[in-house]
Amino acid sequence: MSTGLPMTVPDPSLPARVRIHEVGARDGLQNEKTAVPTGVKAEFVRRLAAAGLTTIEATSFVHPKWVPQLADAEELFPLVRDLPVRLPVLVPNERGLDRALALGAREVAVFASATESFAKANLNRTVDEALAMFEPTVTRAIEAGLKVRGYLSMCFGDPWEGAVPVEQVVRVTKALADMGCDELSLGDTIGVATPGHVQALLTALTGAGVPVSRVAVHFHDTYGQALSNTLAALRHGVTTVDASAGGLGGCPYAKSATGNLATEDLVWMLDGLGIETGVDLAALTATSVWMAEQLGRPSPSRTVRALSHKE
């Protein structure tokens, strides 16, 4: 930015570079009530790539009945698959994997839960039944040469069960790791985490043999804690952070979940810390302003509002 802001003040205790796992096109849009045209989604992905994001979660191969917004996965993915970026897609089971493989997907993700209540609400299974369902999907994906990410929801709190014991999260995370997932994304689905809790969970995972290099964090900003929680994770050595352009998204199965950490807010903080992301903040902000116009409402990202002078 021409103003020289934010001023860069590096912290040598933090990672030199962070990879942002952009979830706006999938997690960000999946809860939208009004159908977003396929062409708009494809343009959103293209603009995100042009802004310097190197990992963009493109869509989800779930049954249209469960997430109608993403029913166009077969139409969307061919429109973006030739972009020079990583384009992971969510697959709930082997059928979803078949659909993704048929279209040439090279990275997939499965979506597990740390709690029984959310596993029942989201997958109509127990935690262990869900893990058993994912195992053949993960195995086949690995055999096909795909990278596999394991999402874990409700790592810090559950709307039905309340506090979630750290050891419970460690058990399910380790099960996904042992299954062969390359990366494990710890989700604060309802946004209740605080920095000390983040530190405690990451310390416990390291102690259980899950290397921090395989861990990503996925924070929601319900209580305004997403950035402070991210900073706590960075201090522990995490270098992959999930975020959603413009702060889009929630969770259709957890009504108390509000938007994801806004990618622009994250980039502003990382720029100030001198941490490389490769993201052009001005281009990203323009993309989120454009997407907000498509959705007919302003972006909830404070950085987008500040930089676009629409506060």
C-alpha positions as CSV (number, residue, x, y, z in Angstrom):
1,M,0.0,0.0,0.0
2,S,1.2,3.5,-0.8
3,T,0.7,4.7,2.7
4,G,3.2,2.1,4.1
5,L,0.6,0.6,6.3
6,P,0.5,-1.6,8.2
7,M,4.1,-0.9,9.3
8,T,6.1,-4.1,9.2
9,V,7.5,-5.0,12.6
10,P,8.8,-8.6,12.4
11,D,8.7,-11.1,15.3
12,P,11.6,-13.5,14.9
13,S,9.7,-16.1,17.0
14,L,7.0,-16.5,14.3
15,P,7.2,-18.5,11.0
16,A,8.7,-16.6,8.1
17,R,5.9,-17.7,5.8
18,V,2.3,-18.8,6.2
19,R,0.2,-20.7,3.6
20,I,-3.4,-19.5,3.5
21,H,-5.9,-22.2,2.8
22,E,-8.7,-20.2,1.2
23,V,-12.1,-21.6,1.9
24,G,-14.4,-18.8,0.7
25,A,-15.6,-20.5,-2.5
26,R,-16.7,-23.6,-0.6
27,D,-17.1,-23.1,3.1
28,G,-17.8,-19.4,2.6
29,L,-20.6,-19.9,0.0
30,Q,-22.2,-23.2,1.2
31,N,-24.5,-21.6,3.7
32,E,-25.8,-18.9,1.3
33,K,-29.6,-19.2,1.0
34,T,-29.8,-17.8,-2.6
35,A,-28.1,-19.8,-5.3
36,V,-24.9,-18.2,-6.6
37,P,-24.5,-18.7,-10.3
38,T,-21.8,-21.2,-11.3
39,G,-20.1,-18.5,-13.5
40,V,-19.9,-16.2,-10.5
41,K,-18.3,-18.9,-8.4
42,A,-15.8,-19.7,-11.1
43,E,-14.9,-16.0,-11.5
44,F,-14.5,-15.8,-7.7
45,V,-12.0,-18.6,-7.7
46,R,-10.1,-17.0,-10.6
47,R,-9.9,-13.7,-8.9
48,L,-8.7,-15.3,-5.7
49,A,-6.0,-17.0,-7.6
50,A,-5.0,-13.8,-9.3
51,A,-4.7,-12.1,-5.9
52,G,-2.0,-14.6,-5.0
53,L,-3.8,-17.3,-3.1
54,T,-2.2,-20.6,-3.9
55,T,-4.6,-23.0,-2.2
56,I,-8.3,-22.4,-2.9
57,E,-10.9,-24.9,-1.8
58,A,-13.1,-25.0,-4.9
59,T,-16.3,-26.9,-4.1
60,S,-17.8,-30.0,-2.4
61,F,-18.9,-33.2,-3.8
62,V,-21.7,-33.8,-1.3
63,H,-25.2,-34.9,-2.2
64,P,-27.1,-31.8,-3.5
65,K,-29.9,-32.5,-0.9
66,W,-27.5,-31.6,1.9
67,V,-25.8,-28.6,0.5
68,P,-27.9,-27.3,-2.4
69,Q,-25.5,-24.3,-3.0
70,L,-22.8,-26.7,-4.1
71,A,-25.0,-28.9,-6.3
72,D,-23.1,-27.5,-9.4
73,A,-19.7,-29.1,-8.5
74,E,-19.6,-31.0,-11.8
75,E,-20.1,-27.8,-13.7
76,L,-17.9,-25.6,-11.6
77,F,-14.7,-27.7,-11.3
78,P,-13.9,-28.0,-15.0
79,L,-14.1,-24.2,-15.2
80,V,-11.3,-23.7,-12.8
81,R,-9.2,-26.9,-12.7
82,D,-6.6,-25.5,-15.1
83,L,-5.6,-22.6,-12.8
84,P,-2.0,-22.9,-11.6
85,V,-3.0,-23.3,-7.9
86,R,-4.0,-26.1,-5.5
87,L,-7.8,-26.7,-5.8
88,P,-8.8,-29.2,-3.0
89,V,-12.5,-30.3,-2.9
90,L,-14.5,-31.8,-0.1
91,V,-15.6,-35.5,-0.5
92,P,-18.0,-37.0,2.2
93,N,-17.6,-40.6,1.1
94,E,-16.5,-42.9,-1.7
95,R,-19.2,-41.7,-4.1
96,G,-18.0,-38.1,-3.7
97,L,-14.5,-39.3,-4.3
98,D,-15.5,-41.0,-7.5
99,R,-17.1,-37.8,-8.7
100,A,-14.0,-35.8,-7.8
101,L,-11.6,-38.3,-9.5
102,A,-13.7,-38.3,-12.7
103,L,-13.1,-34.6,-13.0
104,G,-9.4,-34.7,-12.3
105,A,-9.2,-33.4,-8.8
106,R,-5.8,-33.8,-7.2
107,E,-6.6,-32.9,-3.6
108,V,-9.5,-33.9,-1.5
109,A,-10.7,-33.4,2.1
110,V,-12.9,-35.4,4.5
111,F,-14.9,-33.8,7.3
112,A,-14.9,-35.4,10.7
113,S,-16.2,-34.3,14.1
114,A,-14.5,-34.3,17.6
115,T,-17.9,-34.6,19.2
116,E,-20.7,-37.2,19.1
117,S,-23.5,-34.6,18.9
118,F,-22.1,-32.9,15.8
119,A,-21.2,-36.2,14.2
120,K,-24.9,-37.2,14.6
121,A,-26.1,-33.8,13.3
122,N,-23.7,-33.6,10.4
123,L,-23.2,-37.2,9.4
124,N,-25.9,-39.1,11.2
125,R,-23.2,-41.4,12.6
126,T,-21.1,-41.7,15.8
127,V,-17.6,-40.3,15.7
128,D,-16.1,-43.8,15.3
129,E,-18.7,-44.8,12.6
130,A,-17.8,-41.6,10.7
131,L,-14.1,-42.5,10.9
132,A,-14.8,-46.0,9.7
133,M,-16.7,-44.5,6.7
134,F,-13.8,-42.2,5.9
135,E,-11.1,-44.8,6.0
136,P,-11.8,-46.5,2.6
137,T,-12.2,-43.0,1.0
138,V,-8.9,-41.8,2.4
139,T,-7.2,-45.1,1.4
140,R,-8.4,-44.9,-2.1
141,A,-7.5,-41.3,-2.5
142,I,-4.0,-41.9,-1.3
143,E,-3.7,-44.9,-3.7
144,A,-4.8,-42.7,-6.5
145,G,-1.9,-40.3,-5.7
146,L,-4.1,-37.5,-4.2
147,K,-3.3,-35.4,-1.2
148,V,-5.9,-35.7,1.6
149,R,-6.8,-33.2,4.2
150,G,-8.8,-34.2,7.3
151,Y,-11.1,-31.5,8.8
152,L,-12.0,-31.9,12.4
153,S,-15.0,-29.8,13.6
154,M,-15.9,-28.7,17.2
155,C,-12.4,-28.9,18.5
156,F,-12.9,-26.2,21.0
157,G,-16.6,-26.3,21.9
158,D,-19.9,-27.8,20.8
159,P,-23.3,-26.1,20.9
160,W,-24.9,-29.2,22.4
161,E,-22.1,-30.6,24.6
162,G,-20.3,-27.4,25.6
163,A,-16.6,-27.8,26.5
164,V,-14.8,-30.5,24.5
165,P,-12.0,-32.3,26.4
166,V,-8.6,-31.8,24.8
167,E,-7.9,-35.5,25.0
168,Q,-11.1,-36.2,23.0
169,V,-9.9,-34.0,20.2
170,V,-6.4,-35.5,20.3
171,R,-7.9,-39.0,19.9
172,V,-9.9,-38.2,16.7
173,T,-7.1,-36.0,15.2
174,K,-4.6,-38.9,15.7
175,A,-7.1,-41.3,14.1
176,L,-7.2,-39.1,11.0
177,A,-3.4,-38.8,11.0
178,D,-3.0,-42.6,11.3
179,M,-5.5,-43.0,8.5
180,G,-3.1,-41.2,6.2
181,C,-4.4,-37.6,6.0
182,D,-1.5,-35.3,4.9
183,E,-3.0,-32.3,6.7
184,L,-5.3,-31.9,9.8
185,S,-7.4,-28.8,10.0
186,L,-8.5,-28.1,13.6
187,G,-11.9,-26.3,13.4
188,D,-13.3,-23.9,16.0
189,T,-16.7,-24.3,14.4
190,I,-18.7,-22.0,16.7
191,G,-15.9,-19.6,17.4
192,V,-15.5,-20.2,21.2
193,A,-11.7,-20.9,21.4
194,T,-9.3,-18.6,23.3
195,P,-5.5,-18.5,22.9
196,G,-4.7,-20.5,26.0
197,H,-7.0,-23.3,24.8
198,V,-5.4,-23.2,21.3
199,Q,-1.9,-23.6,22.9
200,A,-3.1,-26.4,25.2
201,L,-4.5,-28.4,22.3
202,L,-1.5,-27.9,20.0
203,T,0.8,-28.9,22.9
204,A,-1.2,-32.1,23.5
205,L,-1.2,-33.0,19.8
206,T,2.6,-32.6,19.6
207,G,2.9,-34.8,22.7
208,A,0.7,-37.4,21.1
209,G,3.1,-37.6,18.1
210,V,1.2,-35.4,15.6
211,P,3.8,-33.0,14.1
212,V,2.8,-29.4,13.9
213,S,3.9,-29.4,10.3
214,R,0.7,-31.4,9.5
215,V,-1.6,-29.1,11.5
216,A,-3.7,-26.3,10.1
217,V,-6.1,-24.1,12.1
218,H,-9.6,-23.0,11.1
219,F,-11.1,-20.3,13.3
220,H,-14.5,-18.6,13.3
221,D,-14.9,-15.1,14.6
222,T,-18.1,-15.4,16.7
223,Y,-16.5,-13.9,19.8
224,G,-13.9,-11.8,18.0
225,Q,-11.1,-14.2,18.9
226,A,-10.1,-15.6,15.5
227,L,-7.0,-13.4,15.0
228,S,-5.7,-13.8,18.6
229,N,-6.2,-17.6,18.3
230,T,-4.3,-17.6,15.0
231,L,-1.4,-15.8,16.6
232,A,-1.3,-18.3,19.4
233,A,-1.2,-21.1,16.7
234,L,1.6,-19.3,14.9
235,R,3.6,-19.0,18.1
236,H,3.4,-22.8,18.4
237,G,4.8,-23.2,14.8
238,V,1.6,-23.7,12.8
239,T,2.2,-22.4,9.2
240,T,-1.2,-23.2,7.5
241,V,-4.2,-21.1,8.3
242,D,-7.7,-21.4,6.9
243,A,-9.5,-18.2,6.0
244,S,-12.4,-17.0,3.9
245,A,-12.2,-14.0,1.6
246,G,-14.4,-11.3,2.9
247,G,-15.2,-13.3,6.1
248,L,-17.9,-15.3,4.2
249,G,-19.4,-18.4,5.7
250,G,-20.8,-20.3,8.7
251,C,-21.9,-23.8,9.2
252,P,-25.3,-25.1,8.1
253,Y,-25.4,-27.7,10.9
254,A,-24.3,-25.4,13.7
255,K,-26.7,-22.4,13.9
256,S,-24.5,-20.6,16.4
257,A,-21.5,-20.6,13.9
258,T,-20.8,-17.2,12.3
259,G,-18.4,-16.2,9.7
260,N,-14.9,-17.6,9.1
261,L,-11.8,-15.6,9.8
262,A,-11.6,-13.0,7.0
263,T,-8.6,-13.6,4.7
264,E,-8.1,-9.8,4.5
265,D,-7.9,-9.4,8.2
266,L,-5.5,-12.3,8.4
267,V,-3.3,-10.8,5.6
268,W,-3.2,-7.4,7.3
269,M,-1.9,-8.9,10.5
270,L,0.6,-11.1,8.8
271,D,1.8,-8.2,6.6
272,G,2.4,-6.2,9.8
273,L,4.4,-9.1,11.3
274,G,6.5,-9.4,8.2
275,I,5.2,-12.9,7.5
276,E,5.1,-13.7,3.8
277,T,1.9,-15.0,2.2
278,G,2.3,-14.0,-1.5
279,V,-1.2,-12.4,-1.3
280,D,-1.8,-9.0,-2.8
281,L,-4.1,-7.4,-0.2
282,A,-5.5,-4.7,-2.6
283,A,-6.4,-7.3,-5.2
284,L,-8.0,-9.5,-2.6
285,T,-10.0,-6.7,-1.1
286,A,-11.3,-5.8,-4.5
287,T,-12.3,-9.4,-5.1
288,S,-14.3,-9.4,-1.8
289,V,-15.9,-6.1,-2.6
290,W,-17.0,-7.6,-6.0
291,M,-18.3,-10.8,-4.3
292,A,-20.2,-8.8,-1.8
293,E,-21.9,-7.0,-4.6
294,Q,-22.9,-10.3,-6.2
295,L,-24.4,-11.4,-2.8
296,G,-26.1,-8.0,-2.3
297,R,-24.6,-7.2,1.1
298,P,-21.4,-5.6,2.5
299,S,-18.5,-7.8,3.5
300,P,-18.2,-8.4,7.3
301,S,-14.4,-8.1,7.1
302,R,-13.2,-5.0,8.9
303,T,-10.1,-4.8,6.7
304,V,-12.3,-4.9,3.5
305,R,-14.5,-2.1,4.9
306,A,-11.5,0.0,5.9
307,L,-9.6,-0.4,2.7
308,S,-12.7,0.1,0.5
309,H,-13.8,3.2,2.5
310,K,-17.3,1.8,3.1
311,E,-17.1,1.7,6.9
